[in-house]
Amino acid sequence: MRMAASLVRLHFHDCFVNGCDASVLLDGSDGEKSAFPNVNSVRGFDVVDTIKKAVEDKCSGVVSCADILTIAARDSVLLSGGPTWKVPLGRRDGKVSNQTKANTALPSPFESVDQIIAKFVDVGLNLTDVVSLSGAHTIGLARCATFSARLFNFSGTGAPDTTLHTDMVSDLQTICPQNGDGNKTAVLDRNSTDLFDNHYFKNLLDKKGLLLSDQILFSSDSAINTTKSIVETYSNDSDRFFKDFANSMIKMGNISPLTGSDGEIRKNCRYSGGRGVNGSFPVQLLNYSESEPIILVLVSSGFQISGTKTKQSKKMASSLIILLEIIMFLFIGLSNAQLNTTFYTTTCSNVSNIVRGVIQQSLQSDPRIGASLIRLHFHDCFVNGCDGSILLDNSNTIQSEKNAGANNNSARGFDVVDSIKTALENSCPGVVSCADILAISAEASVALAGGPSWNVFLGRRDSTTANQAGANTLIPGPFESLNNLTSKFSAVGLNITDLVALSGAHTFGRAQCRTFINRLYNFSGSGNPDPTLNSSYLATLQQTCPQNGNGSILTNLDPTTANGFDNNYFSNLQMNRGLLQSDQELFSTNGSSTISIVNSFSSNQTIFFQNFVQSMIKMGNISPLTGSNGEIRSDCKKINGS
């Protein structure tokens, strides 16, 4: 079953170089196949060719090679006993192959944790993605050339790598003798060679990671504040690993895909140059559970399989074809259905400046408005997706989310959103959605407070309904345990790195006494304050919020830099000065994998900013309404025509 690991690796090596565009499949001496990380290493091209032939026989010119790689990776994991997931589809194929970038962008088995993390961050992936995707090494083989440096003279010491178990050193020295054949192979996971499970992480705890790039996730000094605790979590919880792996694969599969009229649909995955089918499909990658205007056709098991070079490859190709979904797009009256950063370039080019101008004016009299606007976006996206439903007032048909427990007498900034909407309607009426206003406002608020800036993905439409019941149950609360918080983030496709990064928005803004007073006097019915609360900070808070006092009194979420967007929030957690229980839980929950992420963000503001941006973009893409779904409200408080 080595082929399963090979197909997953093809998808990985494709996506890290110019995005998931199947450029790794193109032949040519100057192509990615000949790059150092791929030459005499990547394999499975014959299986891809077999799949492509069967697909072309059934529906010629429809399915891209890039989508074949994505589905093949998912089904390879499933057929090896791992998780399955719904693959967003609609990629088109690239016309060029970038050998130079393949030589530099692909993570290497010889690199440090910091170097690997940097390469993942470069393509929009975070710490959780680093560890979960590395878990694909629970299946497959590696060549002696990729790890023999650990066996005899590691880093010029004249001795083996001390982080490699002595029994494993002896076994591997037999397989890979000094100055021997570097193309010989050894299994990546000695416990369950062909089974996709969490033994890879157990191996790391036992110093039995085959590649240096695997073992350093647990054993290096840099891992202490980054990846180590995530490894420990996955070694004890295969369900968590499977869930995070699936989310990370979806996220990786969405790296810079070609869509619309970009690229082509190749007829032969090895060749480009005008051989593709150049139809135009102006769509985003669509998850078929959310996409009504697509037809799903399962390829039947009756297809003739031919041309595979080995019996093993033929079996894998046959299984993949049986499971392969072929997607054909039928769009009736749909246009501009893709979230992208240039959505309003021709229809409302000044949208970002208008939004920012209104916020800047509001900040002069209300320094907390930035934090309030981010919170509106957050609370909107967690309930039925980023659709502006939180902005709707009560009506005969609407039970407003504003009155839900998480929002009532708490969510604010609606007047600023109304002012933005009025300004936009005056400039470009009927164009910019209220959902997009929230997304742009969140980015502008962070940037104006000294935080990072990013290109906001746009094109959302507004809902015509609200979900008050959902708002009461789905929005993470200030009193919840880390397990509850993690579950609520996971339910909308966000992982633990996203949880920690997005919580960092509490580096500015205010909170009412009612949201944390339980920590000051009678925590969890103990009759005493929360023991994880710094004693001097506790005394200050008790003065601000006396027992049985006014629960609406405000205090700063970050006592050090109240109105600035920085990484002091995480330093506060390390000193037990997190204001909300849900904040301090990230650092004070024993054995939690969030602790190392807090430490990482505290010590390096750049890493926090990078991860925060990625997580905000990811959150902003939760179940958006696009195409002809929803509407563009003329008044954010009510649906059109009401």
N, C-alpha and C positions, 0 to 999 in steps of 0.2 A: 504493500500500500504506500510505497514511497511517492507514488504519483500524486497523492492527495496533498502532501506537503509541498511538492514542486509547483502545483497549480496555485496554492495560496501564495507562495513566494513570488510567482510571476505577477500576480495582482499587486503585491506589495512593491516590487521593484518597478512596476509600471507607474503607480500613482506618485511615487516620490520624485519622479523626473517629469516635470512639465504637466503634472496632473494625470488623471486616469483616462488616458487617450489611446491605449494599446500601442504606443510608440515602441515598447519593448519587443513587439512581435515583428517589426519591420526588418527585412533582410538588408544586408549591405555592410561592407567592411568598416564604414565610418558610423555605423548605427550603434544603438545601445547594447545589442547582443555582444558586441566586441569590447565593451567597456570592461575594465578590470574586475568589478564586482560580479559580472555576469559571464564572462568568457570561461568556458569549461565548467560552468557552475549552474546557471539557470537551465531548466529543461521543461519538457511538457509541451513543446511547440507542436509535436505530431498529434497530441490529443486535441489541442485547440483547432488544428486543421481539420480533424475528423468531425468535431462538433460543428465547425463552420460549414463544412460540406453538407452535413445533414440539414442544417438550418436553411442553407441556400436552396436545397432541393424542395423544402417545404414552403418557404416564403422568401423568395429571392429579394435581396436588397433592402431588407427590413431591419435585421438585428446587427448591431455593431460588434466588432471584435472587442471593444472596450467593455461592453455589457456582457459578452461571453466570459471574459476574464473575471468579472465581478460575480456572476452567477456560479461559475466554476469554483471559485474560492469558497463561496458559501456552502455549496453542495459537497465539496471535498471535506470540509469540517463536519458537516452533518453525517456523511457516510463513514467517518472515522469515529463516530460516537459523540460528537460535540453538539453545540447548540445550533439552532437554525434561526433565521430572521428573514423578514420581508425586505427584499433588495430594491431600493429605489433605482429605476432604470430610465434610459433616455439619453445615455452618452453617445457621442459620435466619435469617430476615429481621427486621430491626428495624421497629418501628412508628412511630418518630419520626425526624425529620431535624433536625440541629443546625446551623443556619446560623451562629450565633455562634461555635461552636467551629471550624467550617470556616474562618472568617475569621482565626483565630489559630493553629490547630494545624498547618495545612498548610505545609510548607517553601515558601519563596518564591524566585523567581529573583533577587531583589534582596538577599538576606540574606548575612551573613558566615558563614564556616566554623563559628565557635563557635555561632552561632544555629541553624544547620542541624543540627549535632551534637546540640545540646540538644533539638531537636524529635524527632530520632530516638531519643534516649535516653528521652524521655518515654513512648514507646510500646514500649520494650524492645528497641530496635535499637542496634547498636554501630558503631564506626568502619568496620569492614569492610562492614557493611550500607550505610552512607552512600555509600561509594565504589562498591560493586558495583551497588546499585540505581540510582545516578545514571547508570551505564552503559547504562540503558535509553534514554538520549538518543542512542544510536547509530542510532536510527530516528526518523522523525517530523519535524514542522515546528514552528516557533515564530513567534508574531506579533511584528511590529516593536515593538509596545508593550512587550514583555518584555525587549528588549535595546537599544533605540534610545538609551537614556541613555549607553551606552558609546561611541557613535559621534561625538558632537559636543561635549558639555560634561560630561564625566564628573566627578562629585562636585564640580561648580562650578569645574573647572580651566579651562574654555574650550577644552579639547582632548579628543581621544578617549582612551579607556582605554589606558594604555601596555602592559597585558598582552594586548592584542588585536593580532594580526599586522597590519602596515600594509597588505598586499595585501588582507586580509580586510576591513579597515576601508573601503577604497575600494569593494570590491564591495558591501558592505552599505549604504553610504551611497547607492549607486545604487538599491538595492531599497527602502530606507527613508529617503527624504529628510527633512531636518529639517522638523518640523511637518506631515509627510505622514500617510497613512492608517495608523494603528496596527494595523489588522487584516490588513494584508498579511503574508505569511509567507515565511520562509527555512528552508532545510533545517538540521537540527541537526548532521548529520554530512555534510560536504562530500565526503568520500571515497567513501562507499558509502551513499547516502541511504536505501535501502529494505532494506539487509542488516544483520542483527543480528550484529555482530562486535566486535572490540576497537579499531576505528579511532577511536572516541570518545576513548580514552585517548591514542592517538598524537597526536590533534588537540590535546589539552591540553598535551602536551610541546612542540608547535609553536606555542603561543599562538593556537590556532584553536578554542577552545571558544566556542560562540555565546553562551550565557547566562553572566552574571557568576557565578551559583551553580555553574556547571560549572568555569570557569577557576580560581576561587579554590581548588579542591581541589588544585591544583598550584602556583599562582603566589602565593598569599598567604603572609604571614609565619606565620599560624596553621597553615598546611598543613605547615610544615617538621616539626613535632613530632606531626602527626596523620595527615593523609591523603596527603601527597605520595608517600611510598615505596610505598603501595598502588597509586596511579595508575601509578607506574613499573613495578611488578610486572605489572599487567594489560596495560600497553602491550607488554610483551615476552612475555606468556604468555596466549594466548587461552583455553587449556584451564583455567587457574586462574581466569580471569575467569568462564568459563561455569559452573564448579563452584560458585564462591562466589555467583554471581548466583542459581543455582537454590536454593542453601541459604537465601539471604536472602529470596527470594520465598516459600519455604515458611514461613520464620519470620514474615515480614510477614503472610502469609495466616492466621496463627494469633493475630493480635492481637485479643484479647477477643471471640471468636466467641460468638454466641448458640447454645446447644445445649439438649438436653432439651426441656422444655416452654416455655422462654423464646422470645419472638418468635413468628413464624408462618412458614408457607410461602405467600407471595403468589401469587395466580393471575395478577395483572398487576403487573409490577415497578414501575409508576408509582404504585400506590395501596396503602394499608393500611387500617386502620380496620375490622377484622372481616371483610375479604375473604380473609384467609388461611385455610389449613387448619391447625387447631391440634391436631395429633397430638403425642404425647409419645415422643421417642426419647432415652432416658437414656444417651447415648454421648459419647465423645470424638471429635474429628476423627480419622479413621482413615486410615492409609496402606494402600491396598488390597493391597500386597504382604505386609502383616502381619496382615490381618484376614480370618479365615475366615468369620465370620458375615455377609458382605455379598455381594450378587449384583451383578455388574457387567454392564450391558447397553450395548452400543455402539449409538448411534443410527444407523440405516442411512442410506445416501445417497439412499434413495428418497423422503424426506420432501419435501412440497411447500413451497417457499420463496415467501413472498409478503409484500408490504408494505414491502420495502426501497426507499429513496428514490433510490439511485444504483446503477449497474451495479457499481461497485467495492464498495460496501457489500454488495450481494447476493452477490457472489463470496466475500467474507470470511465472511459469515454461513453460506453453504452449506458452506464448508470447515470452519468451526467446528462445525457441527452434525454433520458426518461424524465428527469426532474427539471430540465431546462425550460424556463418560461420564455416564450416569445411574445414580445409586446408590440402591438400595432396601435398607433395613435389615430383616433378619430376625433378631430376637433371641429365642433360646429359653432362657428361664430366666436371662437376664442382668440384672443390676441394678448400679447404682453403678459402671459401667465407665469413668467419666471421672476422670482425675486432677484434683483440685481442692483448694483450700485449706480446705474445710469438710467433708472426707470423713468425719471422725470426730466431728463436732459432736454427733450424737445417740447414737453408739455407744461413744465413749471420749473425752469432751470434755476430759479432763485430760491427754491423751497428751503434749503438748509440755512441760507442767510436770513430769511424771514423768521424761521423758527428761532434761530440763535438771537436775533435782535429782540424779539419779544421776551425771551428768557433773561437776557442781559438787563433789560429795563426792569423786570420783576425783581431781579436780585438786589437792586438798589434799595428796595424797601423790605425785602423778605429773603434774607441770606439762606434760609433753609429750603427754598423752593426747588433747588436742584435735586436734593435728596428726595423730596416729595415726588418729583416727576419720574425719577428712576423707579421709585416704589410703585407708581401707577403702572408703568410698563411691566414690571415684575408681576404684580398682582393680576394684570390683564392676561399675560401669557400663560400663567398656571391654570387658568380656568377656560377650557375649550380652545386654547391657543391664542395667538396674538391677533385679536380681531376687534379691539376697541370696545368690547362688550361692557367693560367696567365703567365706561363713560355714560351709559344709558340711564336716564331717570326712570322712576316708576311711571307706569301708564296702565291703560286697561289691559294691555297684552304683555307688559314687561314687569317682572319682579326684579328690581334693580340690585345689582351686585354691590352697589354703594351701601346698602343696608345690611350686608352680611357682617358677621361678627368680626372678621379680619379687617373690614373697611369702615364700619360705622364709627363716626366720631374720630376717625384716624386717617383714612386716605384723604388727600387734599391736593390742590393744584388744578382742580377742574376749571377754575376761572381763567387760569393761564392758558390751558388748552383751548378754551373758548376764544380767548384773544388771538391765539395763533391761528385757529380755524377761520376767524373773521378776516384776518390779514391775508390768509391764503385764498379765501373765496373772493376777496377783492382783486387779487392779482391773477389768479387762474381758477375760476369757479368750476366746481364739480370734478376736480382732478385729483387732489391729494386726500387720501383717506385719513380718518381719525386714528386708525391703527398705526399708520406710518408716522403720523405726528408724534405719537407716543415713543416710537422707536428713535426718531431723530432727536426728540427732546431729551431722551436718556443720554444719548451720545454727547449732545451739546452741553448738558449739565455737568457731565464728568469732565469734559475738556475745559470748561470755564472755571472749574474748581481746581485746576492744576493737574488733572489726571490725563490719561491717554486719549487720543482721538483715533477714530477709525472710519472707514467708508461704510456707511449703513446700507444694508441690503433692503431694497424697497419694492413695492408692488403689491402690498397687502390690501385687501378690501375689508369693509366693515360688516360686522354681523348684524342681523336683524332680530336677534334674540339675546337674552342674558340668562345667566345660570346662577341664581342666588344660592341655591342648595349646594352647587359645586364650589362656590366661593367659600362657603362655610366649612367645607371638608378638605379641599385640595390645596389651599394656600398654606405654606409652612408657617407655624406660629412661634411666638417668642418663648413659649413654655415647653416646647417639645424636646424629646430626647434625640440624641444623634441618630438612633435607629429610625425614628419616625421621620426626621428630616431627610435622611438618605433615601428612604422609601418614596417620599413625595417627589424628590428630585428625579429618582429613577423612573417614576411613573410617567414623567414627561420627557424621558430620554436624556437626562442630565446625570453626570457621574459625580464621584466624590471630589474630583478636582474642580468641577463646576460649582459644587456646593461651597467649597472653601473660597474660591475666587469671587463668586457672586456675593457671598456674605461680606466680603471686603468692601462692598458699597457702604457698609456701616462705618466707614472711616469718616463720614460726614453725616450731618443731620441730627435730629433730636428724637427722643422717645418719651412717652408719657409715663409717669410714675406707676400707673396701673399695669404696665407691661413688664415690670421687674420688681415691684414691691414685695412679691412673694419671696424673693431671695433675701430680703433685708431683716425679716423678723421671725417668720415661721415657715422655713423652707421644707416643703414636702411633709408638713405636719410634725416636724421635729421639735418645734418650739424655739429653734435657733436659726441664725442666718445661714445661708449657703456657705459651706466650708471652703468652696473654691473661690470665694470672693475676698480679695485683698482687704485686710482689716482696716487700714487707713482709708481706703476707697469706700468701704462699707460705712464708716463713720460719716464721711462727706455725704453719701447718698441718704443716710438716715436723717441728716439735717434738711436736705432738700425735700425728702418724701417722708414726713413723720407718719407713724402708724395711724390709720384711720383718717389720714389727711386727704387733700384734694388729689384725686388720681389723674387729673388732667395736667398737672404741673409738668413742665418739660425739663429734661437735662440732656447734655450733649452725649451722643453715642461714643464719640472719641474725645476724652477729656484733654488730650494733648494738642490736637489741631482740629478744632471743631468744624471748620468750614473748608478745610483743604482735603483734596483727594490724594492720599498717599498710602504708605504701608504701615503707618503707626497703629492701625487697628490690630494687626497681627502681633506687634510688640506688646500691645496692651494685653492680649490674651496670654502671652507668655508670663506676664506679671500678675495674672489673675485680676485684670482690670477690664474684662469684657462686661459690658453693661447688661445685656440680655442673657438669659440662661442659654438660649439657642446659639449665642456667640461663644460663650465660654466652653460649651460642650465640645466644640471643635478641638480644643486643646486639652481639656481636663478629663475627657473620657478615657479611662485606662485602656491601653492597647489599641487605640483607634488609629486607623491609617491616615486620618486627617491631621494628626499631630505633625508628621514630617512635612506635610504640605504647608501648614502654618509656619513651621520653622523656616522653610524655604522662602516663603513670601516675606517673612519678617527680615531675613538677612539680605534679600535681593529684590528691591522695588521693581527693577526692570522685568524680572520673571513674573512678579505679580501682575504688572500692567499687561504683559503679553498674554497671560492666561485669562485675565479679566476680559480683555477684548475678545478673545476666542469664545469665551463662555457667553458673553453678551450677544455675539452674533448667533451662536448656537441656540440660545434661549429665544432670540427674536425670530427664529425659524420654526418655532413650535406650531404646527398645524395652521399655517396662515391660509386665509381665504384668497384665492386668486382666480383669474379667468373671469367667468360670469357668475361665480359664487359671491354671495353677499351684495354689497352696494358701496357707493361712495356717499356717505352722509353729507348733507349740506349743513347740518347742525349736529355736533357730536353727542348731544344730550338725548336725541330722539331719532327714530328711524324715519326715513323719507316718507312723506305723505301722511304722517300721523299728526 
